[in-house]
């Protein structure tokens, strides 16, 4: 009776949860059940498991949500190896379900498994190399590319937890580094929480890269992969990090600043991606200057346009015209988001989105101008692409915001280098 009353009192706040988040209600109720009746968790699993294969989505949502929370309860009260194995196999079967909430809770459940591993629990499952390296980690990394932001948020949390599972060795860490290839769309997501979390995940991956580079045995074995796939991802994501320094939400901008510092630190490592010069070799001196500039920006509260030109000059890769073109295209993406809305229905909503994207459009314009001023004698020159950037900027002059137009006009002034060319 006392247990029932406690559950009722703790469950009072659940009535405030919206219908769209009814799976969170099930999470809370399952958590309460497991807390008050840990010895009956196997009976709950036996009851709920058949609902996983039901055609009605609500049944599948309830079942997979319950399984996810059952796994999390292992933090407070250990689960048997058989129970963990059955739950994990069930979650993996649901990871590609057509219903987004089922996928969300499946990824959350795998994240809970990673939390257990992080704390040294569920060791039998962790020691199963096929399960850990070929099923669990690839599944959560693949979920980073899900089409629904709620699923992506769970995947980011799960991969962050995976970064803190230390005892699974080099192949585990290498797979984690490869997940950086999924992050480019996430750092520009509409969901601000997802943007910030994705930048923090990238910081974790850079830290992991530093650990790999510091280990001479691992560094020798993984030089090719570490210096190519992860380095290529960082080359692209660097531009997003710089632009997101001007995000309208300070938590995201702060996450971008932390991420940029870690990215530069990773580039300074022996196997890190090169920051400047010809080709992909890492130039420690140039990277050290970039790190010092980032520190000065924080300490002196430098204006973005004062910071971006020397920083881009340091990270520019003069011997890689294709990388320069890719970075300019990324800048164009932000400039296109900043174009003024048209007439008619939806214009007000588009106007709100425009105001939100103005700071990042200005930041991207400055990055593009800084890249243009670094070209020097580089051949082939991306002349056509630079002209498109200028046309995008000219289109922004139609925005009815005098301060924004003044910023755009100032940016266009830096493209005088094209006339000289």
HUGI-V458053 format. One record per backbone hydrogen bond with DSSP energy under -0.5 kcal/mol. NH is the residue of the N-H (numbers start at 0). CO is the residue of the C=O. E is the energy in kcal/mol with one decimal. If there is no record, write none. Layout:
nh={NH & NH}
co={CO & CO}
e={E & E}
This chain:
nh={4 & 5 & 6 & 7 & 8 & 9 & 10 & 11 & 11 & 13 & 14 & 15 & 16 & 20 & 21 & 23 & 24 & 25 & 26 & 27 & 28 & 29 & 30 & 31 & 32 & 33 & 34 & 35 & 36 & 39 & 40 & 43 & 44 & 45 & 46 & 47 & 48 & 49 & 50 & 51 & 52 & 53 & 58 & 59 & 60 & 61 & 62 & 63 & 64 & 65 & 66 & 67 & 68 & 69 & 70 & 71 & 72 & 73 & 74 & 75 & 76 & 83 & 84 & 85 & 86 & 87 & 88 & 89 & 90 & 91 & 92 & 93 & 93 & 94 & 94 & 96 & 102 & 103 & 104 & 105 & 106 & 107 & 108 & 109 & 110 & 111 & 112 & 113 & 114 & 115 & 116 & 117 & 118 & 119 & 120 & 125 & 126 & 127 & 128 & 131 & 132 & 133 & 133 & 134 & 135 & 136 & 138 & 139 & 140 & 141 & 142 & 143 & 144 & 145 & 151 & 152 & 153 & 154 & 155 & 156 & 157 & 158 & 159 & 160 & 161 & 162 & 163 & 163 & 164 & 165 & 168 & 172 & 173 & 174 & 175 & 176 & 177 & 178 & 178 & 179 & 180 & 181 & 182 & 186 & 187 & 188 & 191 & 194 & 195 & 196 & 197 & 198 & 199 & 200 & 201 & 202 & 203 & 204 & 205 & 206 & 207 & 208 & 209 & 210 & 211 & 212 & 213 & 214 & 214 & 215 & 218 & 219 & 220 & 221 & 222 & 225 & 226 & 227 & 227 & 228 & 229 & 230 & 231 & 232 & 233 & 234 & 235 & 236 & 237 & 238 & 239 & 240 & 241 & 242 & 243 & 244 & 244 & 245 & 246 & 249 & 251 & 252 & 253 & 254 & 255 & 256 & 257 & 258 & 259 & 260 & 261 & 262 & 263 & 264 & 265 & 266 & 267 & 268 & 268 & 271 & 273 & 276 & 283 & 286 & 287 & 288 & 289 & 290 & 291 & 292 & 293 & 294 & 295 & 296 & 297 & 298 & 299 & 300 & 301 & 305 & 306 & 307 & 308 & 309 & 310 & 311 & 312 & 313 & 314 & 315 & 317 & 318 & 319 & 323 & 324 & 325 & 326 & 327 & 328 & 329 & 330 & 331 & 332 & 333 & 334 & 335 & 336 & 337 & 338 & 346 & 349 & 350 & 351 & 352 & 353 & 354 & 355 & 356 & 357 & 360 & 361 & 362 & 363 & 364 & 365 & 366 & 367 & 368 & 369 & 370 & 371 & 372 & 373 & 373 & 374 & 377 & 382 & 385 & 386 & 387 & 388 & 389 & 390 & 391 & 392 & 393 & 394 & 395 & 395 & 396 & 396 & 397 & 398 & 400 & 404 & 405 & 406 & 407 & 408 & 409 & 410 & 411 & 412 & 413 & 413 & 414 & 415 & 416 & 417 & 418 & 419 & 420}
co={0 & 1 & 2 & 3 & 4 & 5 & 6 & 7 & 8 & 10 & 11 & 12 & 13 & 17 & 18 & 20 & 20 & 21 & 22 & 23 & 24 & 25 & 26 & 27 & 28 & 29 & 30 & 31 & 32 & 36 & 37 & 39 & 40 & 41 & 42 & 43 & 44 & 45 & 47 & 48 & 49 & 50 & 55 & 55 & 56 & 57 & 58 & 59 & 60 & 61 & 62 & 63 & 64 & 65 & 66 & 67 & 68 & 70 & 71 & 72 & 72 & 79 & 80 & 81 & 82 & 83 & 84 & 85 & 86 & 87 & 88 & 89 & 90 & 90 & 91 & 93 & 98 & 99 & 100 & 101 & 102 & 103 & 104 & 105 & 106 & 107 & 108 & 109 & 110 & 111 & 112 & 113 & 114 & 116 & 115 & 121 & 122 & 124 & 126 & 127 & 128 & 128 & 129 & 130 & 130 & 131 & 134 & 135 & 136 & 137 & 138 & 140 & 141 & 142 & 147 & 148 & 149 & 150 & 151 & 152 & 153 & 154 & 155 & 156 & 157 & 158 & 159 & 160 & 161 & 163 & 165 & 168 & 169 & 170 & 171 & 172 & 173 & 174 & 175 & 176 & 177 & 178 & 179 & 182 & 184 & 185 & 189 & 190 & 191 & 192 & 193 & 194 & 195 & 196 & 197 & 198 & 199 & 200 & 201 & 202 & 203 & 204 & 205 & 206 & 207 & 208 & 209 & 210 & 211 & 213 & 214 & 215 & 216 & 217 & 219 & 221 & 222 & 223 & 224 & 224 & 224 & 225 & 227 & 228 & 229 & 230 & 231 & 232 & 233 & 235 & 235 & 236 & 237 & 238 & 239 & 240 & 241 & 242 & 243 & 247 & 248 & 248 & 249 & 250 & 251 & 252 & 253 & 254 & 255 & 256 & 257 & 258 & 259 & 260 & 261 & 262 & 263 & 264 & 265 & 268 & 279 & 315 & 281 & 282 & 283 & 284 & 285 & 286 & 287 & 288 & 289 & 290 & 291 & 292 & 293 & 294 & 295 & 296 & 296 & 302 & 302 & 303 & 304 & 305 & 306 & 307 & 308 & 309 & 310 & 311 & 315 & 276 & 316 & 319 & 320 & 321 & 322 & 323 & 324 & 325 & 326 & 327 & 328 & 329 & 330 & 331 & 332 & 333 & 335 & 343 & 345 & 346 & 347 & 348 & 349 & 350 & 351 & 352 & 353 & 356 & 357 & 358 & 359 & 360 & 361 & 362 & 363 & 364 & 365 & 366 & 367 & 368 & 369 & 370 & 371 & 374 & 380 & 381 & 382 & 383 & 384 & 385 & 386 & 387 & 388 & 389 & 390 & 391 & 392 & 392 & 393 & 394 & 395 & 398 & 400 & 401 & 402 & 403 & 404 & 405 & 406 & 407 & 408 & 409 & 410 & 411 & 412 & 413 & 414 & 415 & 415 & 416}
e={-2.3 & -2.4 & -2.4 & -2.2 & -2.7 & -2.5 & -1.5 & -0.5 & -0.9 & -1.5 & -1.3 & -1.5 & -1.7 & -1.3 & -1.5 & -1.6 & -0.8 & -1.6 & -2.0 & -2.3 & -2.5 & -2.7 & -2.5 & -2.3 & -2.4 & -2.8 & -2.1 & -2.2 & -2.7 & -1.8 & -1.1 & -1.9 & -2.3 & -2.1 & -2.1 & -2.6 & -2.3 & -0.5 & -1.5 & -1.9 & -1.1 & -1.1 & -0.9 & -1.4 & -2.8 & -2.3 & -2.3 & -2.8 & -2.2 & -2.0 & -2.2 & -2.2 & -2.0 & -2.4 & -2.1 & -1.7 & -2.0 & -1.4 & -2.2 & -0.8 & -2.3 & -2.4 & -2.5 & -2.2 & -2.3 & -2.7 & -2.3 & -1.9 & -2.5 & -2.4 & -1.5 & -1.0 & -0.6 & -0.5 & -0.6 & -1.8 & -1.9 & -2.8 & -2.4 & -2.1 & -2.6 & -2.3 & -2.4 & -2.1 & -2.3 & -2.1 & -1.8 & -2.1 & -1.9 & -2.0 & -2.3 & -2.6 & -1.4 & -1.8 & -3.3 & -1.6 & -2.4 & -0.9 & -1.2 & -2.6 & -2.6 & -0.6 & -1.3 & -0.9 & -3.2 & -2.0 & -1.4 & -2.1 & -2.3 & -2.3 & -1.5 & -1.2 & -1.7 & -1.6 & -2.0 & -2.6 & -1.6 & -2.1 & -2.5 & -2.0 & -2.4 & -2.7 & -2.3 & -2.1 & -2.1 & -1.7 & -0.6 & -1.3 & -1.4 & -1.0 & -0.8 & -1.7 & -2.6 & -2.1 & -1.8 & -2.1 & -1.7 & -0.8 & -1.0 & -1.5 & -1.5 & -2.1 & -1.5 & -1.8 & -0.9 & -1.6 & -0.6 & -2.2 & -2.6 & -2.5 & -2.4 & -2.0 & -2.1 & -2.3 & -2.2 & -1.9 & -2.0 & -2.3 & -2.2 & -2.2 & -2.1 & -2.3 & -2.0 & -1.8 & -2.2 & -2.2 & -1.7 & -0.8 & -0.7 & -0.8 & -3.2 & -1.8 & -1.8 & -1.9 & -0.7 & -2.9 & -2.0 & -0.6 & -1.0 & -0.9 & -0.9 & -0.7 & -2.9 & -1.7 & -2.3 & -2.3 & -1.3 & -2.8 & -2.1 & -0.9 & -0.9 & -2.4 & -2.2 & -2.5 & -2.6 & -0.5 & -1.1 & -2.0 & -1.7 & -0.6 & -0.6 & -2.1 & -2.8 & -2.0 & -2.3 & -1.9 & -2.4 & -2.4 & -2.5 & -1.9 & -2.0 & -2.7 & -2.3 & -2.0 & -2.4 & -1.9 & -1.3 & -0.6 & -0.8 & -1.6 & -1.0 & -0.7 & -0.8 & -2.3 & -2.3 & -1.9 & -2.0 & -2.4 & -2.2 & -2.3 & -2.1 & -1.9 & -2.3 & -2.4 & -1.7 & -2.4 & -3.3 & -0.9 & -1.1 & -0.6 & -1.7 & -2.9 & -0.8 & -0.5 & -1.8 & -2.9 & -1.8 & -1.3 & -1.9 & -1.3 & -0.7 & -1.2 & -1.7 & -1.7 & -2.2 & -2.2 & -2.5 & -2.2 & -2.2 & -1.9 & -1.9 & -2.2 & -1.7 & -1.3 & -1.8 & -2.6 & -1.5 & -1.0 & -1.5 & -1.8 & -2.4 & -2.2 & -1.9 & -2.0 & -2.3 & -2.4 & -1.9 & -1.6 & -1.0 & -2.2 & -2.5 & -2.3 & -2.6 & -2.1 & -2.2 & -2.2 & -2.7 & -2.4 & -2.5 & -2.4 & -2.4 & -1.9 & -0.5 & -1.1 & -1.0 & -2.3 & -1.9 & -2.3 & -2.1 & -1.8 & -2.0 & -2.2 & -2.2 & -2.5 & -2.3 & -2.5 & -2.1 & -1.1 & -0.5 & -0.5 & -1.2 & -1.3 & -1.7 & -2.0 & -2.7 & -2.2 & -1.8 & -2.3 & -2.7 & -2.1 & -2.1 & -2.5 & -1.4 & -0.7 & -1.5 & -1.5 & -1.1 & -0.8 & -2.0 & -0.8 & -1.4 & -1.5}
